[in-house]
Amino acid sequence: MKRTNHIAIRITIPLLLLVSACSGQKENLYRGWIGGVYLEADPSWLKSVSQNYFEKGQGTVPALPKEVRGRQESAILVSRVFDNTPAAASGLHEGDLVLEIDHVKVEDLAAFRKAVDLLEPGASVPVDIFRNGSFRTETMIIGRETYQMLHSFSLGLGLGTEFNPIPHPDFSLLDLIYYKTHADRLELNSPEFQFFQTARQQGDTPTEPNAAQEAGREGWDFKLVLFGLGSKHDILAQEMIQP
């Protein structure tokens, strides 16, 4: 077996860190939910280059069948379908291309997620897809996702370095100014989250668990030297609704 050399060094020096979140009883919010993991098929040239080279190819599939290309510029690829979700119940398959949902054309992930969010839980809606060379329409009963908004403020200064030449060259020296948006959505029915939940219930939670595994990474972070702001979605429940 060939051995691959790997060197990774990370040093972080926090000088001061104060984090505060909105106190009191938080309001439960609701939105449409269908479950699953989705990718953007055939994104714009600029987005494709950005995600494939700077974000290690996450989130795009640079291909679109000619039949679909004659209808719209892009579509949404069904990457994963989990049990006990509206997507699975409606008959969506991994590899399907979603073209429209409730008569709303979807050509990028942002538009697709917005369209799903605005759907009424319990509503029965048509989903136009492309599968194995043909167009078809499936009917989906929209589920309900319950979440809360978590806002944070931080005051502090951190200096760090990271050197990881193999297999992905990463390097950072100062982490002083940035704005990051996180589009990843927590899927409570995914095997990854189920494994994390089981480990936590058994008191065998992995060392330094990533908070994103519990609250999801959907949201944004902003930092300007000493000051930081952030907003995240804390997913509480994802429920199927019987017609």
N, C-alpha and C positions, 0 to 999 in steps of 0.2 A: 504494500500500500504506500502510495506516495505521500510524504509528509509535507504539509504546507506551513511555512513559517508565518507567525502572526505576532505582531507587536502592537500593543495598545496601551497608551499612557494617558491618564486623565487626572488632573489636579484642579481642585476648585477651592477657592479661599473666600468664603462668605464673610463680609465685614459686619453687616447689619441686615437683619431681615425681619420685617414686621408685616404680617398678613392679616387682613380683616375681611370678613364676608358680611353680607347683609344679615342682621340679626332679626329675631322674632320669627313668627310663623310665616313660612314662605308659601306663596300661592301655587297651587297645582295648575299646570297648563296642559292643554290637550291638542293633539294634531293627528292627522291621518297617518296610518302606518301599514306597510305591506310586507316588511321583512326582506332579508336577502342582501347580497352584495352586488353592486353594479359598477360597471366601467363605462367610460365614454368611448364610443367607437368612432374612429377616424376624426380626431379633433383637428382644430385649426393647426396650420404649420407651426406657428409660434408656440402654441400650447404643447404640441407634440415634442418639439425640440426641448422646451423647458422641462417637461416632466420626464422625458426619456434620458436626458443627459444630466440634469441638475437634481432631479428627484428620483433617480434610479428606476425610471420606468413605471412608477406606480400610478395607476388610475387611468391609463389610456390603452386603447387597442387600435393601432393605425391601419385599420382595414374596414372596408364597407362593400358589400356585394353590389354589383352594378344595378340589380333590380331596385335596391333601396336607394342608391345614389340618384336614380332618376326621379325619386319621389321627394327626397330631402337631403340636406347636406351631411347630417350625422344621425346617430341613433344611440340607444343605451343597451349595452351588452349585459345580459344576466350572467354574472360570474358564479354566484353560489345561491342555492335555494335551500332553506332550512325547513325542517318539519315544524308543524304547528304554527304556520304563518299564512297570511292571506295569499302570498305569492304561490306557495306550494298548493294550497287548496284550490286556487284558480287554474292550476295546470301549467304554470310557467316552468320551463325547463332551463337548465344551465346551457348556455349557448344561444338562447333566443335573443333576438334584437327587439327591444321595445321601441315602437315608433310613435304611438299616441296613448295617452291615458285619459279617459273621460273626454275624448275629442280634443284634447290639448296636445299639440305636436311637441315632442321632446327631442332636442338635438344636443343637449349638454347636460351634465350632472346637476348643475345648479337649477336649471329649469325643471328637470325631472323631480328633484327633491322638493322644490317649491310647489309643483303641481300636486304631489302626494300629500304634502303638509296641509294644503288647503282643502283636501277632500273631507267630506263629512264622514266620521266613523259610522259604520253600519250601512253606508250607501253602496248600491250595486252599480258598478261602472264598467264600461267596455275598455279593454286593453288591446290595442292593435299591435301585432307582433309579426316578425318575419322568421320563419323556421324552415330549414331544409328546402330552401328555394321557393317557398310559397308564403303568401300573406294569409293571416287568419286573425280572428278576434276571439279573445277569451273574456269571460265575465268574472269580475273580482269583487268580493265583499270587503270593503275597506275596514281595517282594524283601527284600534285606538292606542296611541302612545301617550303616556302620562309623564310629564317632566317638570322640573323646576329650573329656574335660572339662577346660577351662582355667579356673583360678581366679586371680584377681589381687588385689593389695592396692596401694593408692596413697596417698601422703602428699603433700599439696600444697594450694595455694590458687590459684584462678584468678579473675580479674575480666574481664568481657567485656561487650560491648554489640553488639546487632544491630538494625538499623533497615531494614526491607524493606517499605515501604508498598504497593508494587505488584508483583505481583498479590495476594500473600498477606501481610497485615499481621502481622509478627512483631517482637517487641521483648523483649530480655532485658538486664538490667543486672548482676545478681549470680547466679552459678551455684554456690550454696553448699550447698543442701539439696535432695536429690531421691532418689526411688526410681523406677526405670524397668524395666519388663519388655519384652522384645523377643520377639515371637512369630514374626517372619519366619523362614522356613526356607530354607536354601540348597538350590537345585536344580541339581545338576551338569550336568543335561541341558538346562538353559534356554539360549536363545540369548545372553542377557546374560552368563552365566558363561563360555560357550564363547568369546565375543568377548574377555572379560577374560583368559582363559587364553592365547589366541592372541597377544594384545598383549604379555603377560608373556614368553612364549617367544621372541618376536621382539625383546625388549628395548625394546619401545615401550609400556611400561606407562603409563597416563595419570598426569598429575601428581597427587601426593598421593592415591594409591589408597586407597579406603576398605577397611579391614581386614574389614569385614562382607562384602565380596564374596568373600573367601577363607574365612573361618571361619563365615559366617552370623551373623545377629543374634540368634538364639535364645538367650535367657539373661536375665540381670538385672544391673543396676548400682545401687549405693547410695552416696550421698555425704553426709557430715555435716561441713560446713565443711572441715576439713583431711584427714579420713580417707575413703577410698573402698574399696569392696569390689565385686567383680564375678565373674560366672561365665558362661562361654560354651561352646557346643558347637563343636568343631573337626571338621567333616565330612571324613572321609578317603576314603570310597568309597560308591557306591550301585550295587548289583548286582542284576540279574535272575537268578532261579534257575530252571533248567530242570526241569520235572517228571520 
